[in-house]
Amino acid sequence: MANSAQARKRARQAVKARAHNASLRSRLRTAIKTVRKAVADGDKAAANEALRASTSVIDSIADKKIIHKNKAARHKSRLSAAIKAMA
């Protein structure tokens, strides 16, 4: 347990930051799932629209350093490739 006032405050702040980061990470996962679901359903127009929306979410979360920028690029690339592979 934190012994100094400074350490107690940092512990409080860490709890708050962790909750905020978790909610952002959840938004990211939801955005990725919407694209994957549209691809699985075979709806290319919906998949493209979902990709456009999720790209914005992925980039904003990478900018906040919740995930690494290379991981964000990898997600976008794989989602885009999945849509292009649709016949």
N, C-alpha and C positions, 0 to 999 in steps of 0.2 A: 504494500500500500504506500501511496505517496506520503512523505513526511513533511515536506515544506509546503507553504502556501502556493508557491510557484508550481510545484509538481502537482498539487491537487487541481489547480486551475488547468494545467495542461491535460490532465486526465479527463476533466470535464469537457474540454474542447475536443479531445480525441474522440470521445463518444459521439459528440454532435457531428464531427466531420465524417466519422465512419458511417453513420446513418445516412448522411447526405450522399456519400460516395456509393453506398449500397443501392440507393434509389436510382442514381444515375446509371449504374451498372445494370440494374433491372430494366431500365428504359432501353438500353443498348440491346440486351438479349431479346426483348419483345420486338424491337425493330427488325432484328435479324430473323426471328421466327415468322414474322408476317411475310417477308420475302420468300422464305423457304416454303411456307404454306401455299402461297400463290403459285410457286413453281410446281409444287406437288399436285395442285389442282389443275395444272395445265393451262392456266389463264395468263398468257404472255403480257397482255395490256395491263392487267392488275399487278403482275410481277414487276413490270417496268415502273409503274407508279409507286409501288411499295419500295422499290430500290431507290428511287429518287428521294423519297421521304427519309428512308433509313440512312442514306449517305450523309444527309445533313446531321442526323443524330449521331452517327458514328464519328464524323469529323469533330463535332462539338465536344464529344466526350474525350476524344484524343487530345484536343486542344487544352482541356482541363487536366490532362495527364492522369486520367482515371485508368486508361489503357495506353500502351505505347503506340506511337504513330505507325510503326511497322505492322503491328497487330491490326490496327484499323485498316490499313491498306490491304492487308491479307484478306480480311473479311469482305471488303468491298470488291476485291478482285474475284474471290470465289463466288460471291453472289452474282456478280455480273456474268461470270463464266457459266453458271448454272442456267441463267436466263438465255444466254446465247446458245446453249446446247439444246434448248427446247425446239422441237421441230414445228 
